[in-house]
Amino acid sequence: MKQVVLSLFILLLSACASTNWSARNYQDEFTDQKTCRVVYGTDFGKGMVKGLGGIHYYPFIENGTDGVVFGVHNDYKVPVGDVQIRIDRNDFFAISQSETPLRLSSSSHEIDMSYMKGIEGVDAEAMQKSMNASMENVQKMSSPYTATTGEKAEKIVDQLRVGKVLKMRIIGFGVNSVASTTGEYALGEDIKQALASCGI
């Protein structure tokens, strides 16, 4: 009886640990905007891993309004920070919070500086531009995503199609600091199929 229970326990653990790449379709419930995202892992597996404690990070690829996006998110919706990724023995890519598309930011805030117009010696337009830039940076820094678009994202996807292993490092307080987190994600036919399903 003990052997049967042990076998079932091992099967359950292996099912929880087995993760793969799949395509998921999302639709915004207010704007009806649709996106297709390639994600790593299953909801069940992620739930089990989350139950073990700590913050866990997951890569994703998206075909969105701003083209192909490669990014990283976590299971607690806290800021990710800067990220380094490497596929096989290729050169690594550094992805900064500042590259993250604003639509993936935590919130959208605007500060109206129009009341400064007409005040002598004050350049209200320059102040508004400066405040807008500052608010964009705050939004990106507090985002539960770190992502890149354009040519860098496309190069990453090209390597993912033919690669075997994706390595990812979340930068803590400087590279290789105690707060840095590193993980590995297997690549294979499942990611190719998921990318094709999303038209990437």
MIFI-688595 format. One record per residue (C-alpha): x, y, z. Coordinates in steps of 0.02 Angstrom, whole numbers, plus 50000, padded with zeros to 5 digits. Layout:
REM residues N
<pt px="X" py="Y" pz="Z"/>
...
//
This chain:
REM residues 200
<pt px="50000" py="50000" pz="50000"/>
<pt px="50142" py="50119" pz="50044"/>
<pt px="50220" py="50088" pz="49873"/>
<pt px="50057" py="50131" pz="49785"/>
<pt px="50040" py="50294" pz="49884"/>
<pt px="50223" py="50337" pz="49850"/>
<pt px="50200" py="50302" pz="49663"/>
<pt px="50045" py="50412" pz="49656"/>
<pt px="50138" py="50550" pz="49749"/>
<pt px="50284" py="50541" pz="49626"/>
<pt px="50165" py="50545" pz="49478"/>
<pt px="50077" py="50697" pz="49550"/>
<pt px="50242" py="50787" pz="49578"/>
<pt px="50303" py="50748" pz="49403"/>
<pt px="50138" py="50812" pz="49331"/>
<pt px="50157" py="50972" pz="49431"/>
<pt px="50338" py="50993" pz="49380"/>
<pt px="50308" py="50958" pz="49195"/>
<pt px="50290" py="51123" pz="49107"/>
<pt px="50283" py="51167" pz="48925"/>
<pt px="50249" py="51310" pz="48806"/>
<pt px="50072" py="51342" pz="48746"/>
<pt px="49972" py="51477" pz="48657"/>
<pt px="49838" py="51573" pz="48752"/>
<pt px="49714" py="51698" pz="48683"/>
<pt px="49663" py="51847" pz="48788"/>
<pt px="49528" py="51976" pz="48761"/>
<pt px="49514" py="52137" pz="48860"/>
<pt px="49342" py="52137" pz="48942"/>
<pt px="49321" py="52324" pz="48915"/>
<pt px="49406" py="52364" pz="48749"/>
<pt px="49380" py="52191" pz="48669"/>
<pt px="49561" py="52202" pz="48609"/>
<pt px="49628" py="52027" pz="48573"/>
<pt px="49806" py="51966" pz="48599"/>
<pt px="49888" py="51797" pz="48579"/>
<pt px="50023" py="51753" pz="48705"/>
<pt px="50145" py="51607" pz="48712"/>
<pt px="50167" py="51559" pz="48895"/>
<pt px="50274" py="51436" pz="48991"/>
<pt px="50195" py="51312" pz="49109"/>
<pt px="50020" py="51261" pz="49157"/>
<pt px="49905" py="51350" pz="49280"/>
<pt px="49904" py="51193" pz="49389"/>
<pt px="50093" py="51178" pz="49389"/>
<pt px="50117" py="51363" pz="49424"/>
<pt px="49992" py="51352" pz="49567"/>
<pt px="50089" py="51208" pz="49645"/>
<pt px="50255" py="51300" pz="49626"/>
<pt px="50180" py="51459" pz="49699"/>
<pt px="50122" py="51357" pz="49849"/>
<pt px="50304" py="51316" pz="49887"/>
<pt px="50336" py="51501" pz="49922"/>
<pt px="50443" py="51637" pz="49845"/>
<pt px="50420" py="51738" pz="49686"/>
<pt px="50431" py="51641" pz="49524"/>
<pt px="50465" py="51718" pz="49354"/>
<pt px="50399" py="51662" pz="49185"/>
<pt px="50447" py="51712" pz="49007"/>
<pt px="50314" py="51752" pz="48878"/>
<pt px="50301" py="51800" pz="48694"/>
<pt px="50156" py="51902" pz="48631"/>
<pt px="50087" py="51955" pz="48463"/>
<pt px="50008" py="52121" pz="48509"/>
<pt px="49966" py="52292" pz="48441"/>
<pt px="50149" py="52344" pz="48450"/>
<pt px="50212" py="52188" pz="48358"/>
<pt px="50309" py="52045" pz="48436"/>
<pt px="50345" py="52065" pz="48622"/>
<pt px="50463" py="51958" pz="48727"/>
<pt px="50450" py="51981" pz="48913"/>
<pt px="50453" py="51914" pz="49089"/>
<pt px="50319" py="51922" pz="49224"/>
<pt px="50300" py="51849" pz="49398"/>
<pt px="50162" py="51764" pz="49495"/>
<pt px="50138" py="51902" pz="49625"/>
<pt px="50118" py="52053" pz="49509"/>
<pt px="50264" py="52146" pz="49588"/>
<pt px="50396" py="52242" pz="49488"/>
<pt px="50513" py="52125" pz="49393"/>
<pt px="50663" py="52240" pz="49367"/>
<pt px="50796" py="52218" pz="49234"/>
<pt px="50823" py="52048" pz="49153"/>
<pt px="50960" py="51955" pz="49060"/>
<pt px="50920" py="51808" pz="48947"/>
<pt px="51028" py="51689" pz="48850"/>
<pt px="50979" py="51552" pz="48727"/>
<pt px="51106" py="51410" pz="48717"/>
<pt px="51282" py="51481" pz="48688"/>
<pt px="51225" py="51639" pz="48599"/>
<pt px="51266" py="51812" pz="48666"/>
<pt px="51148" py="51866" pz="48805"/>
<pt px="51013" py="51998" pz="48788"/>
<pt px="50988" py="52130" pz="48923"/>
<pt px="50809" py="52192" pz="48942"/>
<pt px="50781" py="52349" pz="49044"/>
<pt px="50622" py="52404" pz="49131"/>
<pt px="50631" py="52563" pz="49026"/>
<pt px="50598" py="52460" pz="48867"/>
<pt px="50433" py="52393" pz="48931"/>
<pt px="50282" py="52449" pz="48826"/>
<pt px="50171" py="52567" pz="48925"/>
<pt px="50019" py="52456" pz="48897"/>
<pt px="50104" py="52327" pz="49010"/>
<pt px="50135" py="52454" pz="49147"/>
<pt px="50051" py="52446" pz="49315"/>
<pt px="49938" py="52597" pz="49292"/>
<pt px="49917" py="52756" pz="49193"/>
<pt px="49929" py="52925" pz="49278"/>
<pt px="49935" py="53097" pz="49203"/>
<pt px="49974" py="53258" pz="49293"/>
<pt px="49897" py="53414" pz="49219"/>
<pt px="50018" py="53560" pz="49223"/>
<pt px="49905" py="53678" pz="49124"/>
<pt px="49881" py="53788" pz="49277"/>
<pt px="50063" py="53841" pz="49256"/>
<pt px="50026" py="53925" pz="49088"/>
<pt px="50037" py="54113" pz="49091"/>
<pt px="50150" py="54121" pz="49243"/>
<pt px="50297" py="54233" pz="49203"/>
<pt px="50464" py="54145" pz="49195"/>
<pt px="50386" py="53970" pz="49190"/>
<pt px="50396" py="53860" pz="49034"/>
<pt px="50235" py="53762" pz="49062"/>
<pt px="50259" py="53655" pz="48905"/>
<pt px="50433" py="53600" pz="48957"/>
<pt px="50371" py="53561" pz="49133"/>
<pt px="50227" py="53457" pz="49062"/>
<pt px="50347" py="53357" pz="48951"/>
<pt px="50464" py="53327" pz="49097"/>
<pt px="50321" py="53272" pz="49210"/>
<pt px="50252" py="53155" pz="49076"/>
<pt px="50424" py="53074" pz="49052"/>
<pt px="50443" py="53053" pz="49241"/>
<pt px="50272" py="52973" pz="49258"/>
<pt px="50309" py="52852" pz="49114"/>
<pt px="50469" py="52798" pz="49203"/>
<pt px="50374" py="52772" pz="49366"/>
<pt px="50243" py="52667" pz="49276"/>
<pt px="50376" py="52557" pz="49194"/>
<pt px="50476" py="52535" pz="49355"/>
<pt px="50321" py="52478" pz="49450"/>
<pt px="50261" py="52361" pz="49312"/>
<pt px="50242" py="52174" pz="49347"/>
<pt px="50317" py="52149" pz="49173"/>
<pt px="50486" py="52183" pz="49095"/>
<pt px="50476" py="52169" pz="48906"/>
<pt px="50553" py="52222" pz="48742"/>
<pt px="50483" py="52245" pz="48567"/>
<pt px="50548" py="52275" pz="48391"/>
<pt px="50711" py="52205" pz="48323"/>
<pt px="50773" py="52140" pz="48491"/>
<pt px="50613" py="52042" pz="48523"/>
<pt px="50619" py="51969" pz="48347"/>
<pt px="50801" py="51914" pz="48369"/>
<pt px="50756" py="51830" pz="48533"/>
<pt px="50611" py="51738" pz="48451"/>
<pt px="50722" py="51681" pz="48307"/>
<pt px="50842" py="51603" pz="48433"/>
<pt px="50699" py="51525" pz="48533"/>
<pt px="50639" py="51433" pz="48376"/>
<pt px="50804" py="51340" pz="48355"/>
<pt px="50869" py="51339" pz="48533"/>
<pt px="50872" py="51203" pz="48666"/>
<pt px="50878" py="51302" pz="48830"/>
<pt px="50827" py="51477" pz="48881"/>
<pt px="50921" py="51545" pz="49032"/>
<pt px="50850" py="51695" pz="49121"/>
<pt px="50921" py="51803" pz="49260"/>
<pt px="50820" py="51931" pz="49356"/>
<pt px="50941" py="52068" pz="49409"/>
<pt px="50935" py="52104" pz="49595"/>
<pt px="51042" py="52244" pz="49665"/>
<pt px="51174" py="52226" pz="49530"/>
<pt px="51221" py="52075" pz="49423"/>
<pt px="51261" py="51918" pz="49526"/>
<pt px="51199" py="51999" pz="49686"/>
<pt px="51116" py="51896" pz="49821"/>
<pt px="50948" py="51962" pz="49761"/>
<pt px="50974" py="51900" pz="49582"/>
<pt px="50871" py="51750" pz="49524"/>
<pt px="50919" py="51631" pz="49384"/>
<pt px="50811" py="51499" pz="49297"/>
<pt px="50813" py="51383" pz="49146"/>
<pt px="50671" py="51341" pz="49026"/>
<pt px="50674" py="51199" pz="48900"/>
<pt px="50642" py="51237" pz="48717"/>
<pt px="50575" py="51115" pz="48589"/>
<pt px="50435" py="51077" pz="48467"/>
<pt px="50302" py="51143" pz="48588"/>
<pt px="50368" py="51322" pz="48579"/>
<pt px="50375" py="51314" pz="48388"/>
<pt px="50193" py="51257" pz="48383"/>
<pt px="50139" py="51388" pz="48508"/>
<pt px="50226" py="51527" pz="48411"/>
<pt px="50143" py="51469" pz="48250"/>
<pt px="49974" py="51467" pz="48337"/>
<pt px="49998" py="51651" pz="48383"/>
<pt px="50056" py="51696" pz="48208"/>
<pt px="50232" py="51735" pz="48266"/>
//
